Amino acid sequence: MGFRRHGPFQAGDQVQLTDPKNKRHTITLKEDGVFHTHKGAIPHSELIGQPEGSVVRSSGGTQYLAFRHLLQDYTLAMPRGAAVIYPKDASMIVGMADIFPGARVIEAGVGSGALTCFLLRAVGPEGHVTSYERREEFAEVARKNVEKFYGSPMDDNWRLVAGDLVASIDEVDVDRVILDMLAPWECVDAAAKALTPGGVICCYVATTTQLSKTVEVIRDHGCFTEPHAWETLVRDWHVEGLAVRPDHRMIGHTGFLVTARRMADGVTPPPRRRRPKGTTEEL
């Protein structure tokens, strides 16, 4: 992963320009390139050699703040073949599914490659991600997006398979399986066979009916611990001196996440203990 994340801007870097109204533009620097906007033009040469956090002025007098974009900014702006997983959910997947450096991860439903970028960063150069995508056109969009962000082909630690997970999977003893698809319950058995004991399955679904079906199939499979389901809501806050209040808009529901741990072969999970109906006594 040789993509440059710090130091002065150089030709080939992807730079995010932000205007006074917080509108953002991403450009790839070229020696003879020019960024054109209705607020004037900015030659790329005025950015090359400058440190991150510099301010450049367009020919029309508008100032732009220049930084290399963050992964969260890139994934929201990337070209899409399919909907992307929002950064708030990708971050929760990396954290709650415990994607660690050196992990071997299977991802099914690569979409436009947003989550793949997060997974590759989390596993690092010693880890490996295999992504399965049924639709070849989506797989090609994802490949271009991932390689554009990292600045080079990712053959060493990423394998992209255009095909169905259940029909194509050949990995065993993987650490994590991430399912982002319409019917993840169809892949639970394949995930169980691929995961090492103690591994984590994590499913991303959009609706309550999908959530219910996914949880029940994982619960009934017999190889997993009791599944944990939740969603994440993000709300910004406006802070101006003592005028502190929540923003009027927030990133609400985008999807549900379900996680469970792979148990050892031949081990039956303990029966769930339910609270008797009509009581509040803790069991």
C-alpha positions in Angstrom: 0.0 0.0 0.0 2.3 2.7 -1.3 -0.3 5.5 -1.4 1.2 8.7 0.2 -0.7 9.9 3.3 1.5 12.8 4.4 4.2 15.2 3.3 4.0 18.0 0.6 1.6 17.5 -2.3 3.1 15.8 -5.3 1.8 15.0 -8.8 -0.5 12.0 -8.6 -1.8 12.8 -5.2 -5.6 13.0 -4.7 -6.4 16.4 -3.0 -9.7 17.6 -1.5 -10.4 21.3 -2.0 -13.0 22.9 0.3 -14.6 26.2 -0.4 -16.0 28.7 2.3 -19.4 27.0 2.0 -17.9 23.7 2.8 -18.4 22.3 -0.7 -15.7 19.8 -1.5 -14.0 18.9 -4.7 -11.5 16.0 -5.2 -8.8 16.3 -7.8 -5.8 14.3 -8.9 -2.8 16.5 -9.2 -1.0 16.8 -12.6 2.0 18.9 -13.5 0.0 20.8 -16.1 -3.4 20.3 -14.6 -6.0 23.0 -13.9 -9.0 22.8 -11.6 -11.9 24.7 -13.2 -14.9 26.0 -11.3 -17.5 28.8 -11.7 -15.5 30.6 -9.0 -12.3 30.6 -11.1 -9.4 28.3 -12.0 -6.6 26.9 -9.9 -3.5 25.6 -11.6 -2.3 22.3 -10.0 1.2 23.8 -9.9 0.1 26.1 -7.1 -0.6 23.0 -5.0 2.3 20.8 -5.9 5.1 21.2 -3.3 2.8 22.8 -0.7 2.1 21.2 2.7 -1.3 19.8 3.6 -3.5 22.4 5.2 -2.5 25.1 2.7 -4.9 27.6 1.3 -5.0 28.4 -2.4 -7.0 31.1 -4.2 -8.8 30.7 -7.5 -8.5 33.2 -10.3 -11.9 34.5 -9.1 -10.7 35.2 -5.6 -12.3 32.3 -3.8 -10.1 30.6 -1.2 -9.9 26.8 -1.0 -8.5 24.7 1.9 -6.4 21.8 0.6 -6.0 18.4 2.2 -5.6 14.9 1.1 -9.0 13.4 1.5 -9.9 11.1 4.4 -11.2 7.6 3.7 -14.7 8.6 4.9 -14.7 11.5 2.4 -13.5 9.3 -0.5 -16.1 6.6 0.1 -19.0 9.1 0.1 -17.8 10.7 -3.2 -16.6 7.6 -5.1 -18.3 6.5 -8.3 -21.0 4.0 -7.5 -22.2 0.9 -9.2 -24.2 0.0 -6.0 -25.0 1.8 -2.8 -22.0 2.2 -0.5 -21.8 1.3 3.2 -21.7 4.6 5.1 -18.5 5.4 7.1 -20.4 5.2 10.4 -21.4 1.6 9.6 -18.0 0.7 8.1 -16.3 2.0 11.2 -18.6 -0.1 13.4 -17.9 -3.2 11.3 -14.2 -2.7 11.7 -14.5 -2.1 15.4 -17.3 -4.5 16.5 -16.2 -7.3 14.2 -12.6 -6.7 15.5 -10.9 -6.5 12.1 -7.3 -6.7 13.2 -3.9 -6.3 11.5 -3.0 -9.6 9.8 -6.6 -10.9 9.8 -7.9 -13.0 6.9 -11.3 -11.6 6.0 -14.0 -12.7 3.5 -16.4 -10.0 2.3 -19.5 -10.9 0.2 -21.4 -8.2 -1.6 -18.5 -5.8 -2.5 -20.8 -3.2 -4.0 -18.8 -0.1 -5.0 -15.8 -1.0 -2.8 -16.3 1.4 0.1 -16.2 -1.2 2.9 -13.3 -3.0 1.1 -11.2 0.1 1.5 -11.9 0.1 5.2 -11.1 -3.6 5.5 -7.9 -3.4 3.6 -6.6 -0.6 5.8 -7.6 -2.5 9.0 -5.9 -5.8 8.0 -2.8 -4.1 6.8 -0.1 -5.5 4.5 0.2 -8.7 6.5 -3.6 -9.5 6.2 -5.8 -10.5 3.3 -9.3 -9.7 2.1 -11.2 -11.8 -0.4 -14.3 -10.0 -1.8 -17.1 -11.8 -3.6 -19.5 -9.9 -5.9 -22.1 -11.6 -8.0 -22.4 -8.8 -10.6 -19.3 -8.3 -12.8 -20.1 -4.6 -13.5 -20.2 -3.9 -9.7 -17.0 -5.8 -9.2 -15.2 -3.7 -11.9 -16.4 -0.4 -10.3 -15.2 -1.6 -6.9 -11.8 -2.6 -8.3 -11.3 0.9 -9.9 -12.4 2.6 -6.6 -10.1 0.6 -4.4 -7.1 0.9 -6.6 -7.7 4.6 -7.1 -7.7 5.2 -3.3 -4.6 3.1 -2.6 -2.8 4.3 -5.7 -1.8 0.9 -7.0 -3.1 -2.6 -7.7 -3.8 -4.6 -4.6 -2.9 -8.1 -5.7 -0.7 -8.8 -2.7 -3.5 -8.8 -0.1 -6.8 -8.4 -2.0 -8.6 -10.9 -4.2 -11.8 -9.9 -6.0 -14.0 -12.7 -7.2 -16.8 -12.1 -9.6 -19.1 -14.9 -8.5 -21.5 -16.2 -5.8 -19.9 -16.8 -2.4 -21.6 -20.1 -1.8 -20.6 -21.5 -5.2 -17.1 -20.0 -5.3 -15.7 -20.0 -1.8 -12.5 -22.0 -1.3 -11.1 -20.4 1.9 -10.9 -22.1 5.3 -9.7 -20.9 8.7 -10.6 -17.3 8.0 -10.9 -14.9 10.9 -13.9 -12.8 9.8 -16.8 -13.1 7.3 -18.7 -9.9 6.4 -22.0 -10.3 4.5 -23.5 -7.2 2.8 -26.3 -8.6 0.6 -30.1 -8.9 0.3 -30.2 -12.5 1.7 -27.2 -13.0 4.0 -28.9 -16.0 5.6 -28.3 -18.0 2.4 -24.5 -17.7 3.1 -24.5 -18.5 6.9 -23.6 -22.2 6.4 -20.8 -21.3 3.9 -19.5 -18.8 6.4 -19.6 -21.3 9.3 -17.5 -23.7 7.2 -14.9 -21.0 6.3 -14.5 -19.5 9.8 -12.0 -20.6 12.3 -13.4 -21.3 15.8 -13.7 -17.9 17.6 -14.1 -16.1 14.2 -16.8 -13.5 13.7 -19.6 -13.3 11.2 -21.0 -9.8 10.6 -24.1 -9.1 8.5 -25.3 -5.8 7.2 -29.0 -5.6 6.3 -31.4 -2.7 5.6 -34.8 -3.8 6.8 -36.4 -5.3 9.9 -37.6 -8.3 7.9 -34.0 -9.0 6.7 -32.8 -8.5 10.3 -35.3 -11.0 11.7 -34.5 -13.7 9.1 -30.7 -13.2 9.5 -30.8 -13.4 13.3 -33.1 -16.5 13.3 -31.0 -18.4 10.8 -27.7 -17.7 12.6 -29.4 -18.6 15.9 -30.8 -21.9 14.6 -27.6 -22.9 12.7 -26.0 -24.3 15.8 -22.4 -23.2 15.2 -22.7 -19.7 16.4 -23.1 -17.8 19.7 -26.3 -15.8 20.3 -26.4 -13.1 17.6 -26.1 -9.5 18.6 -28.1 -6.9 16.5 -28.0 -3.1 16.6 -27.9 0.1 14.5 -25.8 3.2 14.8 -27.2 6.8 14.6 -24.9 9.8 14.2 -25.9 13.4 15.1 -23.7 16.5 14.6 -23.7 19.4 17.0 -23.6 23.1 16.3 -21.2 24.9 18.6 -20.8 28.7 18.6 -19.6 30.0 21.9 -22.4 29.2 24.4 -24.9 28.5 21.6 -24.6 24.7 21.7 -27.3 22.6 20.2 -27.8 19.5 18.1 -28.0 19.9 14.3 -31.5 19.8 12.8 -30.4 16.9 10.6 -28.7 13.7 11.4 -27.5 10.5 9.7 -30.2 8.2 11.0 -31.0 4.7 9.9 -28.8 3.3 7.1 -28.8 -0.4 8.1 -28.7 -3.0 10.9 -25.6 -4.9 11.9 -25.6 -8.5 13.3 -22.6 -10.2 14.7 -22.0 -13.7 16.2 -18.9 -15.8 17.1 -18.1 -19.2 15.5 -18.1 -21.9 18.2 -15.8 -25.0 18.2 -16.8 -27.9 16.1 -19.2 -30.3 17.8 -20.1 -27.8 20.6 -23.7 -27.0 21.2 -24.5 -23.5 22.4 -26.1 -23.3 25.8 -29.9 -22.9 25.7 -31.1 -19.3 25.9 -32.7 -18.3 29.2 -35.7 -16.1 28.7 -37.4 -13.9 31.3 -40.8 -15.4 32.2 -43.7 -13.4 30.8 -45.1 -10.8 33.1 -42.1 -10.7 35.5 -39.2 -8.4 35.9 -37.0 -10.8 37.8 -33.5 -11.1 36.4 -32.6 -14.7 35.5 
